[in-house]
Amino acid sequence: MSKKLKIIGICGSLRKNSYNKLILNIAGQHIPSNIEFKIVEIDSLPYFNEDLEPNPPISVTKLRDEISSANAILFTVPEYNYSISGVLKN
């Protein structure tokens, strides 16, 4: 039996009613049933701090685990000043 493919969705906007989050939800409704799709929230991630790298917060380890277990990542990202959002840059 073949393993089910897993795609995670990450939204580059933290706004509750973000259009990018809406796009992820719509994409999830159109993913075939033989593919697992999960939206991963990033709003609890701390700002990058090199001092935390040896012992990262639980929110960071959860995201690392989700990414490691995924076959693909679908990003929806708002454009700010010809670049990606500060949320994803951090």
C-alpha positions in Angstrom: 0.0 0.0 0.0 1.4 3.4 -1.0 1.8 6.2 1.5 -0.6 9.1 1.2 0.9 12.3 0.0 0.9 15.2 2.5 0.7 18.9 1.6 0.8 21.6 4.2 -0.4 25.1 3.6 1.3 28.1 5.2 -0.2 31.6 5.0 2.1 34.6 5.0 -0.5 36.8 6.6 -1.5 36.7 10.2 -4.7 38.7 9.7 -7.8 36.8 10.8 -9.8 37.5 7.6 -6.8 37.4 5.3 -7.5 36.8 1.6 -4.4 34.6 1.5 -5.8 32.3 4.2 -9.1 32.2 2.2 -7.2 31.1 -0.8 -5.5 28.3 1.2 -8.9 27.1 2.4 -10.3 27.1 -1.1 -7.3 25.2 -2.4 -7.8 22.6 0.4 -11.3 22.0 -0.8 -10.0 21.2 -4.3 -7.2 18.8 -3.3 -8.0 15.2 -4.3 -9.2 12.9 -1.4 -6.1 10.7 -1.8 -3.9 13.6 -0.7 -3.8 14.9 2.9 -3.9 18.7 3.2 -3.4 20.6 6.4 -3.0 24.3 7.0 -0.3 25.1 9.5 -0.7 28.3 11.6 2.5 30.3 12.1 1.1 33.0 14.4 2.6 31.6 17.5 6.2 31.5 16.2 8.6 33.8 18.0 10.9 36.2 16.2 14.2 34.7 15.1 16.6 34.6 18.0 19.9 32.7 17.6 20.0 32.2 21.4 16.9 29.9 21.1 18.4 27.6 18.5 19.9 25.0 20.9 16.5 24.7 22.7 13.8 26.0 20.4 10.2 26.8 21.6 7.6 24.1 21.1 5.9 26.1 18.4 9.2 26.0 16.3 9.6 22.2 16.8 6.0 21.6 15.9 6.5 23.5 12.6 9.8 21.7 11.9 8.0 18.4 12.4 5.1 19.4 10.1 7.5 20.5 7.4 9.6 17.3 7.7 6.6 15.1 7.4 5.2 16.9 4.3 5.8 16.1 0.7 5.1 19.6 -0.4 4.3 23.1 1.0 1.8 25.5 -0.5 2.5 29.1 0.4 0.0 31.9 0.0 1.8 35.2 0.5 0.7 38.8 0.3 3.1 41.1 -1.5 4.6 44.0 0.4 6.8 46.5 -1.4 7.7 44.0 -4.2 8.6 41.3 -1.7 7.1 38.7 0.7 5.6 39.6 4.0 7.7 40.3 7.1 6.1 37.3 8.8 7.8 34.9 6.4 11.0 36.9 6.2 11.5 36.4 9.9 
